[in-house]
């Protein structure tokens, strides 16, 4: 996990986000792309996340990358849920 700073927030990469590397649709723009990174902006004052931003590469090879709130993205293929912990990990 890498962290950088901006004026009033810490910016951290969410390397475990469920959509990372997944092909997604962005209904607000009508575009399709592959999630390359998800960044979390955390307030330096409160320590709470203030926003998340997903960075997508286009599937149409247009070269025009874009960002969006990851909660607005829809996977194009089902994303496997995390494996249940059957008491084998503590």
MODELLER restraints for C-alpha pairs under 7 A, 6 or more apart:
rsr = mdl.restraints
at = mdl.atoms
rsr.add(forms.Gaussian(group=physical.xy_distance, feature=features.Distance(at['CA:1:A'], at['CA:12:A']), mean=6.80, stdev=0.5))
rsr.add(forms.Gaussian(group=physical.xy_distance, feature=features.Distance(at['CA:1:A'], at['CA:13:A']), mean=5.81, stdev=0.5))
rsr.add(forms.Gaussian(group=physical.xy_distance, feature=features.Distance(at['CA:1:A'], at['CA:14:A']), mean=6.90, stdev=0.5))
rsr.add(forms.Gaussian(group=physical.xy_distance, feature=features.Distance(at['CA:1:A'], at['CA:15:A']), mean=6.34, stdev=0.5))
rsr.add(forms.Gaussian(group=physical.xy_distance, feature=features.Distance(at['CA:2:A'], at['CA:12:A']), mean=5.73, stdev=0.5))
rsr.add(forms.Gaussian(group=physical.xy_distance, feature=features.Distance(at['CA:2:A'], at['CA:13:A']), mean=5.81, stdev=0.5))
rsr.add(forms.Gaussian(group=physical.xy_distance, feature=features.Distance(at['CA:3:A'], at['CA:10:A']), mean=6.76, stdev=0.5))
rsr.add(forms.Gaussian(group=physical.xy_distance, feature=features.Distance(at['CA:3:A'], at['CA:11:A']), mean=5.56, stdev=0.5))
rsr.add(forms.Gaussian(group=physical.xy_distance, feature=features.Distance(at['CA:3:A'], at['CA:12:A']), mean=4.49, stdev=0.5))
rsr.add(forms.Gaussian(group=physical.xy_distance, feature=features.Distance(at['CA:3:A'], at['CA:13:A']), mean=6.85, stdev=0.5))
rsr.add(forms.Gaussian(group=physical.xy_distance, feature=features.Distance(at['CA:4:A'], at['CA:10:A']), mean=6.00, stdev=0.5))
rsr.add(forms.Gaussian(group=physical.xy_distance, feature=features.Distance(at['CA:4:A'], at['CA:11:A']), mean=5.25, stdev=0.5))
rsr.add(forms.Gaussian(group=physical.xy_distance, feature=features.Distance(at['CA:4:A'], at['CA:12:A']), mean=6.63, stdev=0.5))
rsr.add(forms.Gaussian(group=physical.xy_distance, feature=features.Distance(at['CA:5:A'], at['CA:11:A']), mean=5.82, stdev=0.5))
rsr.add(forms.Gaussian(group=physical.xy_distance, feature=features.Distance(at['CA:8:A'], at['CA:43:A']), mean=6.21, stdev=0.5))
rsr.add(forms.Gaussian(group=physical.xy_distance, feature=features.Distance(at['CA:8:A'], at['CA:44:A']), mean=5.73, stdev=0.5))
rsr.add(forms.Gaussian(group=physical.xy_distance, feature=features.Distance(at['CA:9:A'], at['CA:41:A']), mean=5.92, stdev=0.5))
rsr.add(forms.Gaussian(group=physical.xy_distance, feature=features.Distance(at['CA:9:A'], at['CA:42:A']), mean=5.18, stdev=0.5))
rsr.add(forms.Gaussian(group=physical.xy_distance, feature=features.Distance(at['CA:9:A'], at['CA:43:A']), mean=4.50, stdev=0.5))
rsr.add(forms.Gaussian(group=physical.xy_distance, feature=features.Distance(at['CA:9:A'], at['CA:44:A']), mean=5.06, stdev=0.5))
rsr.add(forms.Gaussian(group=physical.xy_distance, feature=features.Distance(at['CA:10:A'], at['CA:41:A']), mean=5.70, stdev=0.5))
rsr.add(forms.Gaussian(group=physical.xy_distance, feature=features.Distance(at['CA:10:A'], at['CA:42:A']), mean=5.06, stdev=0.5))
rsr.add(forms.Gaussian(group=physical.xy_distance, feature=features.Distance(at['CA:10:A'], at['CA:43:A']), mean=6.43, stdev=0.5))
rsr.add(forms.Gaussian(group=physical.xy_distance, feature=features.Distance(at['CA:10:A'], at['CA:44:A']), mean=6.31, stdev=0.5))
rsr.add(forms.Gaussian(group=physical.xy_distance, feature=features.Distance(at['CA:11:A'], at['CA:39:A']), mean=6.51, stdev=0.5))
rsr.add(forms.Gaussian(group=physical.xy_distance, feature=features.Distance(at['CA:11:A'], at['CA:40:A']), mean=5.69, stdev=0.5))
rsr.add(forms.Gaussian(group=physical.xy_distance, feature=features.Distance(at['CA:11:A'], at['CA:41:A']), mean=4.67, stdev=0.5))
rsr.add(forms.Gaussian(group=physical.xy_distance, feature=features.Distance(at['CA:11:A'], at['CA:42:A']), mean=6.37, stdev=0.5))
rsr.add(forms.Gaussian(group=physical.xy_distance, feature=features.Distance(at['CA:12:A'], at['CA:39:A']), mean=5.62, stdev=0.5))
rsr.add(forms.Gaussian(group=physical.xy_distance, feature=features.Distance(at['CA:12:A'], at['CA:40:A']), mean=5.18, stdev=0.5))
rsr.add(forms.Gaussian(group=physical.xy_distance, feature=features.Distance(at['CA:12:A'], at['CA:41:A']), mean=6.52, stdev=0.5))
rsr.add(forms.Gaussian(group=physical.xy_distance, feature=features.Distance(at['CA:13:A'], at['CA:38:A']), mean=5.89, stdev=0.5))
rsr.add(forms.Gaussian(group=physical.xy_distance, feature=features.Distance(at['CA:13:A'], at['CA:39:A']), mean=4.48, stdev=0.5))
rsr.add(forms.Gaussian(group=physical.xy_distance, feature=features.Distance(at['CA:13:A'], at['CA:40:A']), mean=6.12, stdev=0.5))
rsr.add(forms.Gaussian(group=physical.xy_distance, feature=features.Distance(at['CA:14:A'], at['CA:38:A']), mean=5.42, stdev=0.5))
rsr.add(forms.Gaussian(group=physical.xy_distance, feature=features.Distance(at['CA:14:A'], at['CA:39:A']), mean=5.75, stdev=0.5))
rsr.add(forms.Gaussian(group=physical.xy_distance, feature=features.Distance(at['CA:14:A'], at['CA:40:A']), mean=6.55, stdev=0.5))
rsr.add(forms.Gaussian(group=physical.xy_distance, feature=features.Distance(at['CA:17:A'], at['CA:38:A']), mean=6.95, stdev=0.5))
rsr.add(forms.Gaussian(group=physical.xy_distance, feature=features.Distance(at['CA:19:A'], at['CA:35:A']), mean=6.47, stdev=0.5))
rsr.add(forms.Gaussian(group=physical.xy_distance, feature=features.Distance(at['CA:20:A'], at['CA:35:A']), mean=5.24, stdev=0.5))
rsr.add(forms.Gaussian(group=physical.xy_distance, feature=features.Distance(at['CA:20:A'], at['CA:36:A']), mean=6.09, stdev=0.5))
rsr.add(forms.Gaussian(group=physical.xy_distance, feature=features.Distance(at['CA:20:A'], at['CA:37:A']), mean=6.30, stdev=0.5))
rsr.add(forms.Gaussian(group=physical.xy_distance, feature=features.Distance(at['CA:21:A'], at['CA:34:A']), mean=5.96, stdev=0.5))
rsr.add(forms.Gaussian(group=physical.xy_distance, feature=features.Distance(at['CA:21:A'], at['CA:35:A']), mean=5.13, stdev=0.5))
rsr.add(forms.Gaussian(group=physical.xy_distance, feature=features.Distance(at['CA:21:A'], at['CA:36:A']), mean=5.79, stdev=0.5))
rsr.add(forms.Gaussian(group=physical.xy_distance, feature=features.Distance(at['CA:22:A'], at['CA:34:A']), mean=5.46, stdev=0.5))
rsr.add(forms.Gaussian(group=physical.xy_distance, feature=features.Distance(at['CA:22:A'], at['CA:35:A']), mean=5.71, stdev=0.5))
rsr.add(forms.Gaussian(group=physical.xy_distance, feature=features.Distance(at['CA:22:A'], at['CA:75:A']), mean=6.86, stdev=0.5))
rsr.add(forms.Gaussian(group=physical.xy_distance, feature=features.Distance(at['CA:23:A'], at['CA:33:A']), mean=5.53, stdev=0.5))
rsr.add(forms.Gaussian(group=physical.xy_distance, feature=features.Distance(at['CA:23:A'], at['CA:34:A']), mean=4.34, stdev=0.5))
rsr.add(forms.Gaussian(group=physical.xy_distance, feature=features.Distance(at['CA:23:A'], at['CA:35:A']), mean=6.58, stdev=0.5))
rsr.add(forms.Gaussian(group=physical.xy_distance, feature=features.Distance(at['CA:23:A'], at['CA:75:A']), mean=6.06, stdev=0.5))
rsr.add(forms.Gaussian(group=physical.xy_distance, feature=features.Distance(at['CA:23:A'], at['CA:76:A']), mean=5.70, stdev=0.5))
rsr.add(forms.Gaussian(group=physical.xy_distance, feature=features.Distance(at['CA:24:A'], at['CA:32:A']), mean=5.67, stdev=0.5))
rsr.add(forms.Gaussian(group=physical.xy_distance, feature=features.Distance(at['CA:24:A'], at['CA:33:A']), mean=5.52, stdev=0.5))
rsr.add(forms.Gaussian(group=physical.xy_distance, feature=features.Distance(at['CA:24:A'], at['CA:34:A']), mean=6.05, stdev=0.5))
rsr.add(forms.Gaussian(group=physical.xy_distance, feature=features.Distance(at['CA:24:A'], at['CA:73:A']), mean=6.13, stdev=0.5))
rsr.add(forms.Gaussian(group=physical.xy_distance, feature=features.Distance(at['CA:24:A'], at['CA:74:A']), mean=5.32, stdev=0.5))
rsr.add(forms.Gaussian(group=physical.xy_distance, feature=features.Distance(at['CA:24:A'], at['CA:75:A']), mean=4.29, stdev=0.5))
rsr.add(forms.Gaussian(group=physical.xy_distance, feature=features.Distance(at['CA:24:A'], at['CA:76:A']), mean=5.06, stdev=0.5))
rsr.add(forms.Gaussian(group=physical.xy_distance, feature=features.Distance(at['CA:25:A'], at['CA:31:A']), mean=5.98, stdev=0.5))
rsr.add(forms.Gaussian(group=physical.xy_distance, feature=features.Distance(at['CA:25:A'], at['CA:32:A']), mean=4.47, stdev=0.5))
rsr.add(forms.Gaussian(group=physical.xy_distance, feature=features.Distance(at['CA:25:A'], at['CA:33:A']), mean=6.59, stdev=0.5))
rsr.add(forms.Gaussian(group=physical.xy_distance, feature=features.Distance(at['CA:25:A'], at['CA:73:A']), mean=5.78, stdev=0.5))
rsr.add(forms.Gaussian(group=physical.xy_distance, feature=features.Distance(at['CA:25:A'], at['CA:74:A']), mean=5.10, stdev=0.5))
rsr.add(forms.Gaussian(group=physical.xy_distance, feature=features.Distance(at['CA:25:A'], at['CA:75:A']), mean=6.29, stdev=0.5))
rsr.add(forms.Gaussian(group=physical.xy_distance, feature=features.Distance(at['CA:25:A'], at['CA:76:A']), mean=6.37, stdev=0.5))
rsr.add(forms.Gaussian(group=physical.xy_distance, feature=features.Distance(at['CA:26:A'], at['CA:32:A']), mean=6.16, stdev=0.5))
rsr.add(forms.Gaussian(group=physical.xy_distance, feature=features.Distance(at['CA:26:A'], at['CA:72:A']), mean=6.72, stdev=0.5))
rsr.add(forms.Gaussian(group=physical.xy_distance, feature=features.Distance(at['CA:26:A'], at['CA:73:A']), mean=5.04, stdev=0.5))
rsr.add(forms.Gaussian(group=physical.xy_distance, feature=features.Distance(at['CA:26:A'], at['CA:74:A']), mean=6.52, stdev=0.5))
rsr.add(forms.Gaussian(group=physical.xy_distance, feature=features.Distance(at['CA:32:A'], at['CA:58:A']), mean=6.09, stdev=0.5))
rsr.add(forms.Gaussian(group=physical.xy_distance, feature=features.Distance(at['CA:32:A'], at['CA:59:A']), mean=5.81, stdev=0.5))
rsr.add(forms.Gaussian(group=physical.xy_distance, feature=features.Distance(at['CA:33:A'], at['CA:56:A']), mean=5.50, stdev=0.5))
rsr.add(forms.Gaussian(group=physical.xy_distance, feature=features.Distance(at['CA:33:A'], at['CA:57:A']), mean=5.17, stdev=0.5))
rsr.add(forms.Gaussian(group=physical.xy_distance, feature=features.Distance(at['CA:33:A'], at['CA:58:A']), mean=4.19, stdev=0.5))
rsr.add(forms.Gaussian(group=physical.xy_distance, feature=features.Distance(at['CA:33:A'], at['CA:59:A']), mean=4.72, stdev=0.5))
rsr.add(forms.Gaussian(group=physical.xy_distance, feature=features.Distance(at['CA:34:A'], at['CA:56:A']), mean=5.22, stdev=0.5))
rsr.add(forms.Gaussian(group=physical.xy_distance, feature=features.Distance(at['CA:34:A'], at['CA:57:A']), mean=5.22, stdev=0.5))
rsr.add(forms.Gaussian(group=physical.xy_distance, feature=features.Distance(at['CA:34:A'], at['CA:58:A']), mean=6.50, stdev=0.5))
rsr.add(forms.Gaussian(group=physical.xy_distance, feature=features.Distance(at['CA:34:A'], at['CA:59:A']), mean=6.78, stdev=0.5))
rsr.add(forms.Gaussian(group=physical.xy_distance, feature=features.Distance(at['CA:35:A'], at['CA:54:A']), mean=6.56, stdev=0.5))
rsr.add(forms.Gaussian(group=physical.xy_distance, feature=features.Distance(at['CA:35:A'], at['CA:55:A']), mean=5.79, stdev=0.5))
rsr.add(forms.Gaussian(group=physical.xy_distance, feature=features.Distance(at['CA:35:A'], at['CA:56:A']), mean=4.46, stdev=0.5))
rsr.add(forms.Gaussian(group=physical.xy_distance, feature=features.Distance(at['CA:35:A'], at['CA:57:A']), mean=6.57, stdev=0.5))
rsr.add(forms.Gaussian(group=physical.xy_distance, feature=features.Distance(at['CA:36:A'], at['CA:55:A']), mean=5.67, stdev=0.5))
rsr.add(forms.Gaussian(group=physical.xy_distance, feature=features.Distance(at['CA:36:A'], at['CA:56:A']), mean=5.58, stdev=0.5))
rsr.add(forms.Gaussian(group=physical.xy_distance, feature=features.Distance(at['CA:36:A'], at['CA:57:A']), mean=6.73, stdev=0.5))
rsr.add(forms.Gaussian(group=physical.xy_distance, feature=features.Distance(at['CA:37:A'], at['CA:54:A']), mean=5.78, stdev=0.5))
rsr.add(forms.Gaussian(group=physical.xy_distance, feature=features.Distance(at['CA:37:A'], at['CA:55:A']), mean=5.22, stdev=0.5))
rsr.add(forms.Gaussian(group=physical.xy_distance, feature=features.Distance(at['CA:38:A'], at['CA:52:A']), mean=6.85, stdev=0.5))
rsr.add(forms.Gaussian(group=physical.xy_distance, feature=features.Distance(at['CA:38:A'], at['CA:53:A']), mean=5.56, stdev=0.5))
rsr.add(forms.Gaussian(group=physical.xy_distance, feature=features.Distance(at['CA:38:A'], at['CA:54:A']), mean=4.27, stdev=0.5))
rsr.add(forms.Gaussian(group=physical.xy_distance, feature=features.Distance(at['CA:38:A'], at['CA:55:A']), mean=6.20, stdev=0.5))
rsr.add(forms.Gaussian(group=physical.xy_distance, feature=features.Distance(at['CA:39:A'], at['CA:52:A']), mean=5.59, stdev=0.5))
rsr.add(forms.Gaussian(group=physical.xy_distance, feature=features.Distance(at['CA:39:A'], at['CA:53:A']), mean=5.19, stdev=0.5))
rsr.add(forms.Gaussian(group=physical.xy_distance, feature=features.Distance(at['CA:39:A'], at['CA:54:A']), mean=6.38, stdev=0.5))
rsr.add(forms.Gaussian(group=physical.xy_distance, feature=features.Distance(at['CA:40:A'], at['CA:49:A']), mean=6.60, stdev=0.5))
rsr.add(forms.Gaussian(group=physical.xy_distance, feature=features.Distance(at['CA:40:A'], at['CA:51:A']), mean=6.09, stdev=0.5))
rsr.add(forms.Gaussian(group=physical.xy_distance, feature=features.Distance(at['CA:40:A'], at['CA:52:A']), mean=4.53, stdev=0.5))
rsr.add(forms.Gaussian(group=physical.xy_distance, feature=features.Distance(at['CA:40:A'], at['CA:53:A']), mean=6.59, stdev=0.5))
rsr.add(forms.Gaussian(group=physical.xy_distance, feature=features.Distance(at['CA:41:A'], at['CA:49:A']), mean=5.66, stdev=0.5))
rsr.add(forms.Gaussian(group=physical.xy_distance, feature=features.Distance(at['CA:41:A'], at['CA:50:A']), mean=5.68, stdev=0.5))
rsr.add(forms.Gaussian(group=physical.xy_distance, feature=features.Distance(at['CA:41:A'], at['CA:51:A']), mean=5.37, stdev=0.5))
rsr.add(forms.Gaussian(group=physical.xy_distance, feature=features.Distance(at['CA:41:A'], at['CA:52:A']), mean=6.16, stdev=0.5))
rsr.add(forms.Gaussian(group=physical.xy_distance, feature=features.Distance(at['CA:42:A'], at['CA:48:A']), mean=5.35, stdev=0.5))
rsr.add(forms.Gaussian(group=physical.xy_distance, feature=features.Distance(at['CA:42:A'], at['CA:49:A']), mean=4.12, stdev=0.5))
rsr.add(forms.Gaussian(group=physical.xy_distance, feature=features.Distance(at['CA:42:A'], at['CA:50:A']), mean=5.56, stdev=0.5))
rsr.add(forms.Gaussian(group=physical.xy_distance, feature=features.Distance(at['CA:43:A'], at['CA:49:A']), mean=6.20, stdev=0.5))
rsr.add(forms.Gaussian(group=physical.xy_distance, feature=features.Distance(at['CA:43:A'], at['CA:50:A']), mean=6.28, stdev=0.5))
rsr.add(forms.Gaussian(group=physical.xy_distance, feature=features.Distance(at['CA:52:A'], at['CA:69:A']), mean=6.00, stdev=0.5))
rsr.add(forms.Gaussian(group=physical.xy_distance, feature=features.Distance(at['CA:52:A'], at['CA:70:A']), mean=6.76, stdev=0.5))
rsr.add(forms.Gaussian(group=physical.xy_distance, feature=features.Distance(at['CA:53:A'], at['CA:67:A']), mean=6.34, stdev=0.5))
rsr.add(forms.Gaussian(group=physical.xy_distance, feature=features.Distance(at['CA:53:A'], at['CA:68:A']), mean=5.60, stdev=0.5))
rsr.add(forms.Gaussian(group=physical.xy_distance, feature=features.Distance(at['CA:53:A'], at['CA:69:A']), mean=4.97, stdev=0.5))
rsr.add(forms.Gaussian(group=physical.xy_distance, feature=features.Distance(at['CA:53:A'], at['CA:70:A']), mean=6.14, stdev=0.5))
rsr.add(forms.Gaussian(group=physical.xy_distance, feature=features.Distance(at['CA:54:A'], at['CA:67:A']), mean=5.43, stdev=0.5))
rsr.add(forms.Gaussian(group=physical.xy_distance, feature=features.Distance(at['CA:54:A'], at['CA:68:A']), mean=5.32, stdev=0.5))
rsr.add(forms.Gaussian(group=physical.xy_distance, feature=features.Distance(at['CA:54:A'], at['CA:69:A']), mean=5.92, stdev=0.5))
rsr.add(forms.Gaussian(group=physical.xy_distance, feature=features.Distance(at['CA:54:A'], at['CA:70:A']), mean=5.24, stdev=0.5))
rsr.add(forms.Gaussian(group=physical.xy_distance, feature=features.Distance(at['CA:55:A'], at['CA:66:A']), mean=5.95, stdev=0.5))
rsr.add(forms.Gaussian(group=physical.xy_distance, feature=features.Distance(at['CA:55:A'], at['CA:67:A']), mean=4.55, stdev=0.5))
rsr.add(forms.Gaussian(group=physical.xy_distance, feature=features.Distance(at['CA:55:A'], at['CA:68:A']), mean=6.80, stdev=0.5))
rsr.add(forms.Gaussian(group=physical.xy_distance, feature=features.Distance(at['CA:56:A'], at['CA:65:A']), mean=5.72, stdev=0.5))
rsr.add(forms.Gaussian(group=physical.xy_distance, feature=features.Distance(at['CA:56:A'], at['CA:66:A']), mean=5.54, stdev=0.5))
rsr.add(forms.Gaussian(group=physical.xy_distance, feature=features.Distance(at['CA:56:A'], at['CA:67:A']), mean=6.09, stdev=0.5))
rsr.add(forms.Gaussian(group=physical.xy_distance, feature=features.Distance(at['CA:57:A'], at['CA:65:A']), mean=4.88, stdev=0.5))
rsr.add(forms.Gaussian(group=physical.xy_distance, feature=features.Distance(at['CA:58:A'], at['CA:64:A']), mean=6.51, stdev=0.5))
rsr.add(forms.Gaussian(group=physical.xy_distance, feature=features.Distance(at['CA:58:A'], at['CA:65:A']), mean=5.98, stdev=0.5))
